[in-house]
Each structure stands twice: as structure tokens, then as C-alpha cells.
């Protein structure tokens, strides 16, 4: 794993996490690091699902179906994490 791949994963995670926050209904009061983490997980799982469904396209710059799956997963993930993160009690 190179530094470029780590930076790439962080950038993709940030973009997908922010898109997930934008698409998800309501306000998600979670920190940026958690948004990035959700985005990275959504990117990984979305790529796996797109591969299983055989919807990956290679003719364009983006695999649109894969990207849509990743954004939906990021929105669901951000919503779930925001619900869990918001319920934690601070003592």
C-alpha cells in the first residue's frame, strides 16, 4: 500500500461521505473523520456489490452504477452512524 493509495482512499471517502450526508434526510451531526470512514466503507462495499451484480462499466471515466450504489450506501451509513453517534451519552 502506497501513500498515494491511502490519500486516494481518504479523498474518495471524504467525497462519498459528504455526498451521503447531502443525500440523507435530516441533519447528521457527526464529525468529519466519521464521515470519511463511512465513505470509505461505502466505497468498498459498493464496489463489491457492483462486482457481484456485474454492473461495472469500463467505457467511461466513472462506473455510474457503482457510484450510485456507493452514494446510496454512504447515505444509509451516515444516517445509521448519526443515529448511533447522537444517542451516545456523555458523562
C-alpha positions as CSV (number, residue, x, y, z in Angstrom):
1,X,0.0,0.0,0.0
2,X,1.5,3.3,-1.1
3,X,0.9,6.8,0.3
4,X,-0.9,7.6,-2.9
5,X,-3.5,4.8,-2.3
6,X,-4.0,5.9,1.3
7,X,-4.6,9.5,0.2
8,X,-6.8,8.3,-2.6
9,X,-8.9,6.3,-0.2
10,X,-9.2,9.3,2.2
11,X,-10.3,11.6,-0.7
12,X,-12.8,9.1,-2.1
13,X,-14.1,8.5,1.4
14,X,-14.5,12.2,2.1
15,X,-16.3,12.8,-1.2
16,X,-18.6,9.8,-0.8
17,X,-19.3,10.6,2.9
18,X,-20.2,14.2,2.1
19,X,-22.4,13.1,-0.8
20,X,-24.0,10.6,1.6
21,X,-24.7,13.4,4.1
22,X,-26.1,15.5,1.3
23,X,-28.5,12.8,0.1
24,X,-29.5,11.5,3.6
25,X,-32.6,13.2,5.1
26,X,-32.3,15.4,8.1
27,X,-29.2,16.7,9.9
28,X,-26.3,14.4,10.6
29,X,-24.3,15.7,13.4
30,X,-21.2,13.5,13.1
31,X,-17.5,14.5,12.9
32,X,-15.6,14.7,9.7
33,X,-13.4,11.7,10.5
34,X,-16.5,9.6,10.9
35,X,-18.0,10.9,7.6
36,X,-14.7,9.9,5.9
37,X,-14.8,6.4,7.5
38,X,-18.4,5.9,6.4
39,X,-17.5,7.0,2.9
40,X,-14.5,4.6,2.7
41,X,-16.6,1.7,3.9
42,X,-19.4,2.6,1.4
43,X,-16.9,2.7,-1.4
44,X,-15.5,-0.7,-0.6
45,X,-18.9,-2.4,-0.1
46,X,-20.4,-0.6,-3.1
47,X,-17.6,-1.9,-5.3
48,X,-18.2,-5.4,-4.1
49,X,-21.9,-5.2,-4.7
50,X,-21.4,-3.7,-8.2
51,X,-19.0,-6.5,-9.0
52,X,-21.4,-9.2,-7.8
53,X,-24.2,-7.6,-9.8
54,X,-21.9,-7.3,-12.8
55,X,-22.9,-3.6,-13.4
56,X,-19.4,-2.2,-13.6
57,X,-18.9,-0.3,-16.9
58,X,-15.4,0.4,-18.2
59,X,-16.2,2.7,-21.2
60,X,-16.4,5.9,-19.2
61,X,-14.4,7.8,-16.6
62,X,-16.9,6.7,-13.9
63,X,-18.7,3.5,-13.3
64,X,-22.1,5.2,-12.8
65,X,-24.0,2.3,-11.4
66,X,-21.2,1.6,-9.0
67,X,-21.1,5.3,-7.9
68,X,-24.8,5.3,-7.4
69,X,-24.6,2.2,-5.2
70,X,-21.8,3.7,-3.2
71,X,-23.7,7.0,-2.7
72,X,-26.8,5.2,-1.5
73,X,-24.7,3.1,0.9
74,X,-23.0,6.2,2.2
75,X,-26.3,7.9,2.8
76,X,-27.6,4.9,4.7
77,X,-24.3,4.6,6.6
78,X,-24.3,8.3,7.5
79,X,-27.9,8.1,8.7
80,X,-27.2,5.0,10.8
81,X,-24.0,6.3,12.3
82,X,-25.6,9.7,13.0
83,X,-28.4,7.9,14.9
84,X,-26.0,5.8,16.9
85,X,-23.5,8.7,17.5
86,X,-26.2,11.1,18.5
87,X,-27.6,8.6,21.2
88,X,-24.3,8.1,23.0
89,X,-24.3,9.7,26.4
90,X,-21.6,12.0,27.6
91,X,-20.6,11.5,31.2
